[in-house]
């Protein structure tokens, strides 16, 4: 019940931040969503022609005779199209990453100003984002490396049952479902520290591995709150994907934009909630004008005493 109460308090945090800093949040969200939408449209217009052409050539390759000049020409063309498509996708992934990074930094700064009781003007917000973004950038790189290592580490448990139990499909499917659930659960669990470390990078003067260590220290005893928070946002995003996917056959580009915008908005709400989680973990959370602090239940003893 304590974890559930703390989790519900975290869900209220974005609403309380918006009630005081709604204008700054509206400006941040509007700029973020406009840039994200324009980037998505540009990516769609530039990448989809190569993707369609690549698909057509792959279909033609399947019917071509190996060793013929036509087969060789198709292979060369497919390699060129694949290289161009991957280059375009990589460039836009970097662009999306930086757009989200600046938006997250701005959201955390706005949220921290709420908890500190400071009325943050727009010019100061822009100045703070320009001075602070490098720290969450370094931390995000570390997080991506850790996530890559975690995913790579989990590939072996997926491959071994597939090789050993390939002739027993029922057992194989059961084992793979269990591994998928375990993979997702552990990923949500680890993401608590990863997401909190981004907040630490903005609020405190730390980045990279030190921010991850600081987040791990702060989250002791409250990881269940963050786990429920991640689980909630993952559930909401899955619902968004499922609902918007029904529009995809009729309006694929429009559905993609809507899905991108909704997930982007949920991402901003998530970092507002994690900003509240950061101050909750520091045992001095300001909510609704009241200050909550943990009171020691036992006297502090000098460790040097025998």
LUMMAR-427383 format. One line per field, with one value per residue: x, y, z of N, C-alpha, C in turn. Coordinates in Angstrom, 2 decimals, padded with zeros to 5 digits. Example, Ala and Ser with C-alpha at 12.3 -4.5 7.8 and 13.67 -1.06 7.14 Angstrom:
BEGIN
n.x = (013.19|012.85);
n.y = (-005.69|-002.25);
n.z = (007.80|007.08);
ca.x = (012.30|013.67);
ca.y = (-004.50|-001.06);
ca.z = (007.80|007.14);
c.x = (013.20|012.90);
c.y = (-003.30|000.03);
c.z = (007.80|007.87);
***
This chain:
BEGIN
n.x = (000.83|002.00|003.84|002.04|000.66|002.76|003.33|000.92|001.05|003.17|002.04|000.40|002.17|002.97|000.60|000.46|002.78|002.17|000.08|001.32|003.42|002.38|002.42|005.14|005.56|003.73|004.82|007.29|006.41|005.00|006.96|008.64|006.93|006.27|008.78|009.40|007.33|007.78|010.30|009.63|007.94|009.78|011.57|009.88|009.23|011.75|012.86|011.01|010.60|013.05|012.79|010.51|011.48|013.60|012.22|010.79|012.93|014.01|011.96|012.06|014.58|014.19|012.96|014.82|017.52|020.26|023.65|023.29|023.59|021.51|020.80|023.14|023.21|020.90|021.66|023.75|022.31|020.49|022.23|023.18|020.79|020.06|022.19|021.85|019.30|019.77|021.61|020.04|018.11|019.73|020.70|018.33|017.56|019.52|018.83|016.20|016.89|018.33|016.38|014.51|016.18|016.76|014.16|013.49|015.42|014.59|012.05|012.68|014.12|012.12|010.35|011.98|012.22|009.68|009.54|011.44|010.25|010.62|010.00|010.31|011.53|011.09|013.38|015.47|015.08|015.76|018.45|019.45|018.98|020.70|023.14|023.12|022.52|024.57|025.32|023.05|023.20|025.66|025.06|022.88|024.14|025.66|023.53|022.35|024.43|024.53|021.96|022.23|024.22|022.80|020.70|022.18|023.35|021.11|020.47|021.64|020.26|017.89|018.64|019.70|017.51|016.06|017.72|018.02|015.43|014.04|012.59|010.47|007.90|005.84|006.91|009.08|007.87|006.64|008.88|010.16|008.23|008.25|010.90|010.74|008.93|010.48|012.66|011.48|010.49|012.85|014.07|012.34|012.73|015.49|015.40|014.45|016.58|018.08|016.41|016.06|018.67|019.03|017.52|018.99|021.35|020.59|019.65|021.63|025.20|026.47|027.28|027.03|028.58|028.81|026.40|024.63|025.44|024.75|021.96|021.31|021.92|020.08|017.63|017.25|015.18|012.92|012.52|010.40|008.31|009.22|009.29|006.56|005.77|007.14|005.97|003.32|003.50|004.52|002.39|000.44|001.63|001.66|-001.08|-001.63|-000.19|-001.55|-004.17|-003.75|-002.67|-004.80|-005.55|-003.53|-003.60|-005.35|-004.52|-001.46|000.72|-000.45|-001.33|001.13|002.22|000.39|000.73|003.43|003.32|001.63|003.10|005.33|004.27|003.57|006.11|007.15|005.45|006.28|008.89|008.36|007.06|009.19|010.88|009.51|009.77|012.50|012.81|011.20|012.69|014.82|013.80|012.60|010.12|008.21|004.95|001.98|002.44|003.33|005.88|007.54|009.37|011.61|011.57|013.98|013.96|015.50|018.18|021.14|024.20|027.61|029.98|032.57|032.58|033.05);
n.y = (-001.21|001.17|001.53|001.74|004.07|005.95|005.75|006.68|009.29|010.17|010.19|012.35|014.42|015.56|017.00|018.87|020.31|021.39|023.04|025.21|025.94|025.98|027.55|027.69|024.94|024.46|025.97|024.65|022.02|022.54|023.55|021.32|019.26|020.32|020.45|017.73|016.65|017.88|016.80|014.10|014.09|014.92|012.80|010.72|011.54|011.51|008.98|006.92|006.61|005.35|003.05|001.79|001.40|-000.29|-002.51|-003.30|-004.02|-006.15|-008.01|-008.38|-009.50|-011.99|-013.39|-013.30|-014.77|-016.36|-015.36|-014.11|-011.03|-009.29|-010.13|-009.49|-006.68|-005.99|-006.76|-004.92|-002.51|-002.87|-002.93|-000.29|001.20|000.25|001.19|003.98|004.29|003.41|005.34|007.70|007.05|006.79|009.43|010.84|009.57|010.47|013.19|013.08|012.16|014.35|016.35|015.28|015.17|017.90|018.74|017.10|017.98|020.66|020.23|018.96|020.97|022.93|021.51|021.16|023.80|024.23|022.58|023.80|026.16|028.37|030.97|030.55|032.33|032.54|033.23|032.62|029.90|029.03|029.76|028.12|025.58|025.62|025.62|023.27|020.94|019.24|017.55|015.71|014.62|013.18|011.33|010.02|008.74|006.85|005.40|004.31|002.66|000.86|-000.25|-001.46|-003.35|-004.86|-005.90|-007.38|-009.24|-010.70|-012.01|-014.51|-016.31|-016.41|-017.57|-020.10|-021.87|-021.89|-023.29|-025.74|-026.69|-026.75|-028.74|-029.16|-027.45|-026.44|-026.45|-024.81|-022.35|-021.73|-021.44|-019.28|-017.25|-016.94|-016.01|-013.60|-012.15|-012.02|-010.58|-008.07|-007.31|-007.07|-005.09|-002.90|-002.63|-001.96|000.40|002.28|003.38|004.29|006.24|008.01|008.87|010.66|012.84|013.46|014.29|016.73|018.27|018.10|018.58|016.50|013.72|011.06|008.06|008.73|010.06|007.93|006.33|008.03|008.15|005.49|005.38|007.21|005.99|003.90|001.85|002.94|001.96|000.45|002.29|003.67|001.52|000.84|003.22|003.22|000.93|001.75|003.87|002.43|000.72|002.61|003.61|001.31|000.95|003.27|002.72|000.45|001.43|003.50|002.07|001.00|002.96|002.95|001.34|002.84|005.57|005.90|007.75|009.88|008.45|007.68|010.17|011.01|008.97|009.40|011.98|011.57|009.69|011.25|013.29|011.74|010.99|013.43|013.82|011.65|012.37|014.60|013.33|011.78|013.75|014.61|012.21|012.19|014.27|013.20|010.98|012.24|012.80|015.19|016.49|018.78|019.34|020.68|022.92|022.07|020.73|017.74|015.59|012.98|011.69|010.85|007.66|006.63|007.36|009.00|007.48|007.77|006.44|005.92|005.27|002.65);
n.z = (000.00|000.69|-001.42|-003.53|-002.81|-002.93|-005.65|-006.81|-005.92|-007.42|-009.94|-009.73|-009.73|-012.34|-012.97|-010.92|-011.38|-013.86|-013.13|-011.98|-013.65|-016.22|-018.57|-019.41|-019.78|-021.82|-023.92|-024.21|-024.85|-027.21|-029.01|-029.03|-030.07|-032.57|-033.86|-033.78|-035.32|-037.83|-038.38|-038.55|-040.79|-042.78|-042.65|-043.48|-046.10|-047.30|-046.84|-047.39|-050.27|-051.02|-049.50|-050.59|-053.19|-052.64|-051.61|-053.90|-055.59|-054.15|-054.38|-057.15|-057.30|-056.21|-058.22|-060.20|-062.10|-060.65|-061.23|-063.64|-065.60|-064.93|-062.35|-060.95|-061.28|-059.88|-057.28|-056.78|-056.94|-054.84|-052.66|-052.74|-052.36|-049.83|-048.27|-048.56|-047.40|-044.75|-043.99|-044.11|-042.19|-039.91|-039.66|-039.09|-036.74|-034.99|-035.05|-033.94|-031.41|-030.29|-030.31|-028.52|-026.28|-025.63|-025.05|-022.85|-021.02|-020.66|-019.54|-017.12|-015.83|-015.57|-013.90|-011.61|-010.81|-009.92|-007.62|-006.08|-005.58|-007.21|-009.49|-012.70|-015.44|-019.06|-020.59|-018.85|-018.64|-021.24|-021.23|-019.16|-020.22|-022.42|-021.10|-019.69|-021.13|-022.02|-019.94|-019.41|-021.95|-022.06|-020.05|-021.22|-023.35|-021.94|-020.85|-023.16|-023.99|-021.84|-022.09|-024.57|-023.97|-022.08|-023.67|-025.54|-023.83|-023.14|-025.44|-025.73|-023.86|-025.34|-027.74|-027.13|-026.15|-028.56|-030.28|-028.98|-028.42|-030.82|-032.09|-030.49|-030.38|-028.65|-026.03|-026.56|-027.29|-024.86|-023.15|-024.44|-024.17|-021.40|-021.11|-022.51|-020.92|-018.59|-019.57|-020.25|-017.74|-016.15|-017.64|-017.25|-014.53|-014.36|-015.78|-014.05|-012.52|-014.70|-015.95|-013.82|-013.50|-015.60|-014.77|-012.48|-013.73|-014.80|-012.63|-010.67|-010.45|-012.17|-014.30|-016.72|-015.65|-012.94|-012.44|-012.80|-010.66|-008.54|-008.90|-008.40|-005.72|-004.66|-005.16|-003.47|-001.58|-002.71|-005.20|-006.05|-006.44|-008.73|-010.49|-010.76|-011.92|-014.39|-015.46|-015.72|-017.64|-019.79|-020.31|-021.09|-023.43|-025.02|-025.35|-026.83|-029.20|-030.11|-030.51|-032.38|-034.47|-035.80|-037.55|-039.39|-041.88|-043.53|-043.35|-043.30|-042.90|-041.47|-039.24|-038.25|-037.51|-035.54|-033.65|-033.01|-031.87|-029.64|-028.14|-027.71|-026.07|-023.84|-023.09|-022.15|-019.94|-018.45|-017.70|-016.18|-014.07|-013.16|-012.30|-010.05|-008.69|-008.21|-006.30|-004.35|-003.64|-002.45|-000.04|000.59|-000.46|-002.23|-002.31|-003.31|-001.77|000.69|002.77|002.87|004.87|005.78|009.01|011.38|012.95|014.87|017.13|015.94|015.90|016.83|014.75|015.51|018.15|020.56);
ca.x = (000.00|002.91|004.35|000.93|000.42|003.85|003.15|-000.19|001.55|004.02|001.17|-000.16|003.23|002.88|-000.54|000.80|003.78|001.46|-000.77|002.13|004.30|001.69|002.82|006.45|005.39|003.03|005.79|008.25|005.75|004.64|008.19|009.09|006.06|006.39|010.06|009.31|006.43|008.48|011.36|009.00|007.51|010.97|012.07|008.96|009.36|013.08|013.25|010.05|010.87|014.12|012.28|009.65|012.34|014.35|011.29|010.53|014.12|014.12|010.98|012.61|015.75|013.72|012.61|015.95|018.36|021.62|024.74|023.00|023.87|020.37|020.91|024.25|022.78|019.95|022.40|024.45|021.31|019.96|023.25|023.20|019.56|020.11|023.13|021.22|018.21|020.34|022.21|018.96|017.51|020.68|020.73|017.11|017.59|020.33|018.02|015.15|017.52|018.66|015.12|013.98|017.11|016.54|012.84|013.57|016.19|013.73|010.98|013.26|014.45|010.84|009.85|012.82|011.89|008.43|009.82|012.24|009.43|011.17|009.23|011.33|011.16|011.41|014.77|016.36|014.93|016.57|019.86|019.80|019.02|021.93|024.30|022.97|022.18|025.69|025.36|022.15|023.67|026.65|024.36|022.07|025.05|025.93|022.30|022.20|025.44|024.07|020.81|022.76|024.86|021.76|020.01|023.12|023.50|019.90|020.28|022.05|019.14|016.87|019.15|019.93|016.29|015.66|018.55|017.86|014.04|013.38|011.70|009.36|007.41|005.03|007.84|009.89|007.06|006.46|010.14|010.40|007.30|008.79|012.10|010.31|008.38|011.61|013.45|010.74|010.42|014.16|014.32|011.58|013.39|016.74|015.10|014.19|017.84|018.49|015.62|016.35|020.00|018.90|017.08|020.15|022.30|020.11|019.48|022.90|026.38|027.06|026.88|027.61|028.58|028.58|024.96|024.01|025.71|023.96|020.57|021.19|021.94|018.84|016.43|017.18|013.95|011.79|012.55|009.06|007.54|009.67|008.88|005.15|005.68|007.54|004.96|002.14|003.75|004.65|001.03|-000.22|002.21|001.17|-002.47|-001.56|000.26|-002.62|-005.29|-003.36|-002.37|-006.02|-005.60|-002.38|-003.88|-006.00|-003.73|-000.22|001.54|-001.19|-001.29|002.48|002.39|-000.42|001.41|004.66|002.96|001.10|004.21|006.16|003.61|003.71|007.50|007.29|004.80|007.10|010.02|007.80|006.85|010.49|011.41|008.89|010.36|013.82|012.65|010.66|013.81|015.68|013.09|012.16|009.31|007.27|003.72|000.84|002.82|003.76|007.20|007.55|010.71|011.67|012.04|014.71|013.26|016.47|019.24|022.33|025.31|028.95|030.53|033.88|032.42|033.17);
ca.y = (000.00|002.33|001.71|002.21|005.46|006.74|005.74|007.59|010.64|010.52|010.49|013.69|015.41|016.36|017.91|019.97|021.13|022.13|024.07|026.38|026.28|025.53|028.32|027.21|023.59|024.54|026.43|023.55|020.92|022.97|023.56|019.93|018.49|020.87|019.97|016.29|016.38|018.25|015.80|012.85|014.28|014.93|011.42|009.93|011.94|011.20|007.57|005.96|006.25|004.36|001.82|001.16|000.95|-001.43|-003.63|-003.74|-004.70|-007.44|-008.90|-008.70|-010.36|-013.35|-014.05|-013.23|-015.97|-016.08|-015.42|-013.28|-009.60|-008.66|-010.46|-008.71|-005.28|-005.85|-006.81|-003.65|-001.48|-003.11|-002.48|001.18|001.68|-000.07|002.12|005.31|004.24|003.35|006.65|008.63|006.67|007.13|010.89|011.28|009.06|011.44|014.40|012.80|012.05|015.67|017.06|014.75|015.52|019.29|018.82|016.49|018.89|021.80|019.76|018.70|022.28|023.54|020.77|021.45|025.14|024.11|022.00|024.76|027.35|029.48|031.33|030.54|033.00|031.81|033.49|031.85|028.49|028.81|029.86|026.94|024.43|025.73|025.34|022.02|019.80|018.33|016.54|014.60|013.99|012.17|010.27|009.26|007.85|005.74|004.59|003.54|001.60|-000.15|-000.94|-002.33|-004.49|-005.69|-006.61|-008.36|-010.28|-011.50|-012.73|-015.91|-017.12|-016.59|-018.42|-021.47|-022.69|-022.02|-024.33|-027.02|-027.13|-026.40|-029.83|-029.20|-026.07|-026.00|-026.13|-023.68|-021.13|-021.46|-020.93|-017.96|-016.31|-016.68|-015.18|-012.25|-011.49|-011.74|-009.51|-006.81|-006.96|-006.59|-003.82|-001.88|-002.48|-001.22|001.73|003.22|004.09|004.97|007.45|008.94|009.44|011.81|013.93|013.81|015.02|018.10|018.97|018.12|018.76|015.20|013.15|009.77|006.99|009.30|010.30|006.62|005.93|008.89|007.72|004.21|005.69|007.90|005.19|002.82|001.83|003.50|001.47|-000.04|003.41|003.89|000.36|001.02|004.37|002.75|-000.03|002.52|004.57|001.43|000.28|003.68|003.67|000.15|001.27|004.26|002.04|-000.44|002.23|004.25|001.12|000.77|003.97|002.81|000.91|003.89|006.80|005.51|008.89|010.58|007.60|007.76|011.47|010.99|008.09|010.07|013.09|011.06|009.11|012.38|013.93|010.84|011.08|014.63|013.55|010.71|013.06|015.41|012.43|011.38|014.89|014.46|011.03|012.59|015.02|012.26|010.16|013.06|012.93|016.55|016.73|019.88|019.06|021.46|023.93|021.47|020.12|016.44|015.11|011.78|011.94|009.68|006.89|006.18|008.33|008.77|007.14|007.98|005.14|005.73|004.76|001.18);
ca.z = (000.00|000.70|-002.78|-004.36|-002.44|-003.51|-007.10|-007.14|-005.68|-008.56|-011.08|-009.51|-009.86|-013.57|-012.92|-010.02|-012.08|-014.91|-012.52|-011.65|-014.78|-017.42|-019.75|-019.85|-020.27|-023.09|-024.91|-024.42|-025.55|-028.57|-029.81|-029.15|-030.95|-033.93|-034.41|-033.94|-036.45|-039.06|-038.60|-038.97|-042.18|-043.62|-042.70|-044.30|-047.51|-047.83|-046.67|-047.93|-051.67|-051.07|-048.92|-051.59|-054.29|-052.13|-051.55|-055.28|-056.11|-053.46|-055.02|-058.48|-057.11|-055.92|-059.48|-061.14|-062.14|-060.15|-062.19|-064.82|-065.40|-064.25|-060.94|-060.40|-061.23|-058.78|-056.03|-056.59|-056.67|-053.49|-051.71|-052.74|-051.73|-048.40|-047.66|-048.50|-046.43|-043.41|-043.72|-043.81|-040.91|-038.86|-039.49|-038.42|-035.37|-034.23|-034.92|-032.97|-030.10|-029.76|-030.06|-027.25|-025.21|-025.23|-024.44|-021.53|-020.16|-020.33|-018.65|-015.78|-015.24|-015.17|-012.74|-010.44|-010.34|-009.14|-006.31|-005.30|-005.33|-007.97|-010.68|-013.75|-016.68|-020.28|-020.99|-017.97|-019.02|-022.44|-020.83|-018.38|-021.12|-023.22|-020.25|-018.97|-021.96|-022.24|-018.87|-019.75|-023.20|-021.68|-019.31|-022.17|-024.08|-021.03|-020.74|-024.41|-023.97|-020.88|-022.67|-025.63|-023.32|-021.47|-024.74|-026.08|-022.83|-023.11|-026.70|-025.54|-023.35|-026.38|-028.80|-026.66|-026.26|-029.97|-030.89|-028.29|-028.40|-032.08|-032.49|-029.53|-030.49|-027.50|-024.95|-027.01|-027.19|-023.42|-022.63|-025.02|-023.54|-020.06|-021.25|-022.93|-019.73|-017.71|-020.20|-020.11|-016.31|-015.73|-018.33|-016.52|-013.23|-014.56|-016.33|-012.94|-012.28|-015.94|-016.14|-012.72|-013.70|-016.49|-013.89|-011.66|-014.58|-015.01|-011.36|-009.96|-011.29|-012.43|-015.58|-017.03|-014.65|-011.61|-012.33|-012.61|-009.28|-007.67|-009.03|-007.70|-004.29|-004.28|-005.37|-002.48|-000.80|-003.45|-006.57|-006.39|-006.98|-010.10|-011.30|-011.10|-012.81|-015.72|-015.92|-016.11|-018.90|-020.85|-020.62|-021.84|-024.77|-025.76|-025.72|-027.91|-030.42|-030.56|-031.01|-033.59|-035.55|-036.57|-038.61|-040.27|-043.25|-044.31|-043.33|-042.59|-042.49|-040.42|-038.05|-037.71|-036.85|-034.31|-032.69|-032.58|-031.00|-028.37|-027.39|-027.28|-024.92|-022.70|-022.66|-021.33|-018.67|-017.70|-017.08|-015.10|-012.95|-012.64|-011.54|-008.73|-008.06|-007.73|-005.05|-003.36|-003.18|-001.59|001.25|000.83|-001.63|-002.06|-003.04|-002.88|-000.81|001.94|002.72|003.52|005.13|006.58|010.37|011.86|013.97|015.86|017.27|015.14|016.77|016.30|014.36|016.13|019.51|020.63);
c.x = (000.86|003.45|003.26|000.63|001.49|003.75|002.04|000.21|002.42|003.18|000.54|000.88|003.16|001.74|-000.24|001.85|003.11|000.61|000.02|002.96|003.70|002.13|004.15|006.36|004.70|003.97|006.78|007.62|005.42|005.87|008.67|008.26|006.12|007.68|010.01|008.44|007.11|009.56|010.77|008.53|008.69|011.56|011.19|009.14|010.69|013.40|012.30|010.26|011.97|013.65|011.39|010.48|013.13|013.46|011.00|011.71|014.35|013.15|011.48|013.80|015.33|013.38|013.74|016.81|019.76|022.67|024.52|023.36|022.74|020.43|022.00|023.88|021.80|020.66|023.12|023.47|020.72|020.95|023.29|021.97|019.56|021.06|022.54|020.13|018.74|020.99|021.15|018.35|018.43|020.72|019.50|017.00|018.40|019.54|016.92|015.71|017.79|017.41|014.54|014.87|016.87|015.18|012.85|014.33|015.34|012.65|011.51|013.61|013.17|010.29|010.66|012.56|010.58|008.71|010.68|011.47|009.90|010.35|010.21|010.84|011.67|012.87|015.75|016.27|015.82|018.06|020.29|019.88|020.31|023.18|024.30|022.91|023.32|025.73|024.35|022.52|024.66|025.98|023.52|022.93|025.37|024.71|022.12|023.22|025.04|022.89|021.24|023.42|023.85|021.04|020.90|023.28|022.31|019.68|020.62|020.93|018.01|017.34|019.27|018.65|015.85|016.45|018.29|016.44|013.30|012.40|010.53|008.75|006.63|005.93|008.67|009.13|006.88|007.72|010.41|009.48|007.79|010.01|011.75|009.77|009.51|012.45|012.79|010.72|011.75|014.50|013.59|012.25|014.67|016.48|014.78|015.45|018.25|017.73|015.91|017.72|019.97|018.46|018.23|021.15|021.89|020.12|020.80|024.05|027.11|026.55|027.51|027.49|028.32|027.10|024.20|024.22|024.89|022.48|020.34|021.16|020.62|017.63|016.29|015.92|012.73|011.75|011.19|008.18|007.91|009.27|007.43|004.95|006.04|006.51|003.72|002.36|003.94|003.28|000.30|000.32|001.79|-000.27|-002.50|-001.19|-000.86|-003.77|-004.96|-003.10|-003.60|-006.19|-004.53|-002.72|-004.49|-005.15|-002.40|000.59|000.87|-001.15|000.09|002.73|001.63|000.26|002.67|004.36|002.48|002.21|005.15|005.58|003.74|005.14|007.75|006.64|005.64|008.26|009.56|007.60|008.18|011.19|010.82|009.47|011.74|013.71|012.02|011.78|014.75|015.01|012.74|011.33|008.28|006.06|002.59|001.17|003.28|005.10|007.18|009.00|010.65|012.26|012.77|013.95|014.20|017.56|020.46|023.51|026.63|029.59|031.88|033.78|032.50|031.79);
c.y = (001.26|002.61|002.25|003.67|006.38|006.84|006.70|009.04|011.10|010.86|011.87|014.77|016.21|017.38|019.11|020.89|021.98|023.25|025.34|026.86|025.84|026.25|027.84|025.79|023.57|024.98|025.32|022.43|021.30|022.96|022.14|019.15|019.01|020.36|018.47|015.93|016.71|017.23|014.49|012.95|014.24|013.52|010.56|010.25|011.53|009.71|006.60|005.65|005.20|003.02|001.07|000.61|-000.28|-002.67|-004.19|-004.51|-006.05|-008.46|-009.34|-009.66|-011.81|-014.11|-014.02|-014.48|-015.64|-016.25|-014.59|-011.83|-008.88|-008.89|-009.63|-007.24|-005.04|-005.87|-005.50|-002.54|-001.62|-002.64|-000.97|001.74|001.43|000.88|003.51|005.34|004.22|004.67|007.69|008.33|007.03|008.62|011.38|010.73|009.98|012.72|014.22|012.76|013.42|016.50|016.60|015.14|016.95|019.45|018.24|017.39|020.07|021.40|019.55|020.01|022.97|022.85|021.07|022.86|025.14|023.60|022.92|026.03|028.57|029.71|031.53|031.27|032.23|031.99|032.69|030.36|028.17|028.83|028.61|025.70|024.44|025.40|023.92|020.79|018.81|017.22|015.41|013.90|012.88|011.01|009.41|008.31|006.62|004.81|003.73|002.41|000.48|-000.94|-001.89|-003.56|-005.43|-006.52|-007.70|-009.54|-011.23|-012.29|-014.21|-016.76|-017.32|-017.59|-019.88|-022.32|-022.89|-023.12|-025.70|-027.58|-026.85|-027.48|-030.01|-027.80|-025.58|-025.59|-024.90|-022.37|-020.75|-020.84|-019.51|-016.90|-015.94|-015.76|-013.75|-011.48|-011.11|-010.59|-008.15|-006.36|-006.40|-005.26|-002.67|-001.57|-001.65|000.20|002.75|004.04|004.86|006.28|008.48|009.58|010.63|013.04|014.41|014.64|016.47|018.89|019.12|018.24|017.42|014.67|011.79|008.76|007.52|009.61|008.99|006.12|006.73|008.47|006.40|004.41|006.31|006.97|004.06|002.94|002.35|003.01|000.94|001.05|003.65|002.75|000.49|002.18|003.96|001.80|000.70|003.19|003.59|000.93|001.33|003.75|002.49|000.38|002.26|003.59|001.16|000.34|002.93|003.30|000.79|001.78|003.76|002.35|002.01|005.15|006.55|006.68|009.65|009.77|007.65|009.05|011.50|010.14|008.74|011.19|012.60|010.45|010.20|013.08|013.05|010.83|012.30|014.44|012.61|011.42|014.08|014.55|012.01|012.53|014.89|013.28|011.35|013.31|014.16|011.40|010.95|013.36|014.37|017.00|017.80|019.62|019.88|022.47|023.38|020.80|018.82|015.99|013.88|012.11|010.70|008.98|006.39|007.22|007.97|008.58|007.42|006.63|004.86|005.19|003.25|000.54);
c.z = (000.00|-000.69|-003.69|-004.08|-003.02|-005.01|-007.53|-006.93|-006.84|-009.79|-010.96|-009.79|-011.16|-013.55|-012.03|-010.64|-013.15|-014.32|-012.21|-012.84|-016.11|-018.68|-020.31|-020.42|-021.63|-024.21|-025.25|-025.23|-026.99|-029.48|-030.07|-030.17|-032.39|-034.59|-034.68|-035.15|-037.78|-039.40|-039.10|-040.42|-043.13|-043.76|-043.61|-045.79|-048.11|-047.81|-047.36|-049.41|-051.80|-050.51|-049.90|-052.75|-053.87|-052.06|-052.94|-055.86|-055.44|-054.05|-056.39|-058.37|-056.88|-057.19|-060.51|-061.03|-061.65|-061.24|-063.43|-064.53|-064.66|-062.75|-060.27|-060.27|-060.08|-057.43|-055.74|-056.24|-055.27|-052.43|-051.61|-052.04|-050.22|-047.66|-047.51|-047.44|-045.00|-043.02|-043.35|-042.45|-039.75|-038.57|-038.74|-037.00|-034.47|-034.00|-033.89|-031.55|-029.50|-029.49|-028.72|-026.08|-024.71|-024.56|-023.02|-020.55|-019.72|-019.33|-017.23|-015.09|-014.76|-013.92|-011.49|-009.91|-009.55|-007.73|-005.45|-005.01|-006.08|-009.24|-011.84|-014.99|-017.90|-020.69|-020.14|-018.27|-020.22|-022.10|-020.07|-019.26|-021.94|-022.42|-019.67|-019.86|-022.14|-021.18|-019.14|-021.06|-022.89|-020.95|-020.23|-023.00|-023.22|-020.93|-021.99|-024.47|-023.02|-021.43|-023.78|-025.04|-022.69|-022.53|-025.33|-025.13|-022.83|-024.40|-026.54|-024.95|-024.37|-027.44|-028.38|-026.72|-027.72|-030.66|-030.29|-028.44|-029.71|-032.54|-031.52|-029.43|-029.28|-026.34|-025.30|-026.86|-025.72|-022.82|-023.14|-024.42|-022.15|-020.14|-021.66|-021.73|-018.77|-018.25|-020.00|-018.65|-015.82|-016.38|-017.65|-015.19|-013.36|-015.04|-015.25|-012.67|-013.52|-016.13|-015.05|-012.89|-014.65|-015.69|-013.03|-012.47|-014.78|-013.70|-010.62|-010.97|-011.45|-013.76|-015.74|-015.91|-013.25|-011.40|-012.13|-011.17|-008.28|-007.70|-008.30|-006.19|-003.84|-004.26|-004.37|-001.63|-001.54|-004.89|-007.02|-006.96|-008.45|-011.01|-011.72|-012.07|-014.24|-016.31|-016.42|-017.47|-020.06|-021.28|-021.46|-023.27|-025.63|-026.22|-026.88|-029.23|-030.99|-031.17|-032.32|-034.75|-036.38|-037.68|-039.67|-041.68|-044.11|-044.43|-042.62|-042.09|-041.34|-039.13|-037.41|-036.96|-035.52|-033.24|-032.14|-031.59|-029.64|-027.52|-026.89|-026.06|-023.67|-022.18|-021.79|-019.96|-017.81|-017.01|-016.04|-013.86|-012.34|-011.92|-010.14|-007.98|-007.49|-006.38|-003.96|-002.79|-002.27|-000.25|001.59|-000.34|-001.35|-002.94|-002.46|-001.79|000.53|001.75|003.52|003.69|006.01|007.94|010.86|012.98|015.05|015.97|016.44|016.08|016.08|016.01|015.03|017.55|019.53|020.85);
***
